[in-house]
Amino acid sequence: MGYVGIHRILKPRGHFTSLEQKYYMMLKTLNVFYVPQYKLNGRFFDAYLPDYNLLIEFDGSFWHPKTVDDCKYECQKKNYVVDKLKNDIAELNGHNILRIREDKPITEREFKQILIENKT
């Protein structure tokens, strides 16, 4: 049980999911500085955009159910709880959080608008 979540700690730099890669490339295209795998209060967030005070999570549909009722497997229930915890961590630290879902992708234009709305 002591190894739960250790893959996140040991995740090699540069080994990102296809969803992360897609949006990291979009951030690069938009010329936005970001920190991948940003650690805050012991949890890793997929990206942090310091110029926007924005934490981003890229949520795969299977791994990150929208509601507890959508959780069919234990791993989904665990991720659901962790996602709520991360939302709380972001709020307690004064950060905005953006969750981009695999099943509701956003365009470069939409991403740009979100960034304009979050400019500090």
C-alpha positions in Angstrom: 0.0 0.0 0.0 3.0 2.3 0.5 3.5 2.5 -3.3 0.1 4.1 -4.1 0.7 7.1 -6.2 4.5 6.6 -6.5 4.3 6.5 -10.3 3.4 10.2 -10.2 6.4 10.9 -8.1 8.7 8.9 -10.3 7.1 9.9 -13.7 10.1 10.6 -15.9 10.2 14.1 -17.3 9.1 14.1 -20.9 6.9 11.0 -20.5 3.5 12.7 -20.9 0.1 11.4 -21.9 -1.1 12.1 -25.4 -3.6 14.6 -23.9 -0.8 16.4 -22.0 1.3 16.5 -25.2 -1.6 17.9 -27.2 -2.2 20.8 -24.8 1.5 21.4 -24.0 2.0 21.9 -27.8 -1.0 24.3 -27.8 0.6 26.3 -25.0 3.9 26.5 -26.9 2.0 27.6 -30.0 0.3 30.3 -28.0 3.8 31.2 -26.6 2.6 30.7 -23.0 5.1 29.9 -20.3 4.1 26.8 -18.3 5.6 24.4 -15.7 4.7 20.8 -16.5 4.0 18.5 -13.5 3.9 21.3 -11.0 4.0 20.1 -7.4 1.8 21.9 -4.9 1.0 20.6 -1.4 2.3 17.1 -2.2 0.2 16.7 -5.4 1.3 17.1 -9.0 -0.8 19.2 -11.4 -0.4 18.7 -15.1 0.6 22.3 -15.7 1.0 25.6 -13.9 0.9 28.9 -15.8 2.4 31.4 -13.4 1.5 34.5 -15.5 -2.1 33.5 -15.2 -2.1 32.0 -11.7 -3.7 29.0 -13.3 -3.3 25.3 -12.6 -4.4 22.9 -15.4 -5.5 19.3 -15.2 -6.0 17.3 -18.4 -8.6 14.7 -17.5 -8.9 11.5 -19.5 -12.6 10.3 -19.6 -12.0 6.9 -18.2 -9.6 7.9 -15.4 -11.5 11.0 -14.3 -15.3 10.5 -14.0 -17.4 13.6 -13.6 -19.5 12.3 -10.7 -19.1 9.7 -8.1 -22.0 7.8 -9.7 -19.9 7.5 -12.9 -17.2 5.6 -11.0 -17.4 1.9 -11.8 -13.9 0.9 -10.7 -11.9 1.5 -7.6 -9.2 3.4 -9.5 -11.9 5.8 -10.7 -13.2 6.3 -7.2 -9.7 7.1 -6.0 -9.1 9.5 -8.8 -12.4 11.2 -8.2 -11.4 11.8 -4.6 -8.0 13.0 -5.6 -9.5 15.4 -8.2 -11.7 17.0 -5.5 -8.6 17.3 -3.2 -6.7 19.0 -6.0 -9.5 21.4 -6.6 -9.4 22.3 -2.8 -5.6 22.6 -2.8 -5.8 25.0 -5.8 -8.5 27.1 -4.0 -6.7 27.1 -0.7 -3.5 28.4 -2.3 -5.3 31.1 -4.2 -5.0 29.5 -7.7 -7.6 29.1 -10.4 -7.9 25.6 -11.7 -8.9 24.6 -15.2 -9.9 21.0 -16.0 -9.8 20.1 -19.7 -11.6 16.9 -20.3 -10.7 14.5 -23.0 -14.4 14.1 -24.0 -14.8 18.0 -24.2 -11.6 19.2 -26.0 -11.0 22.9 -26.4 -9.7 24.6 -29.5 -6.7 26.9 -29.6 -9.0 29.9 -29.9 -11.0 28.7 -26.8 -7.8 28.2 -24.9 -6.6 31.7 -25.8 -9.9 33.2 -24.5 -9.6 31.3 -21.2 -6.1 32.7 -20.8 -7.3 36.3 -21.5 -10.0 35.8 -18.8 -7.3 34.5 -16.3 -4.6 37.1 -17.0 -3.3 38.4 -13.6 
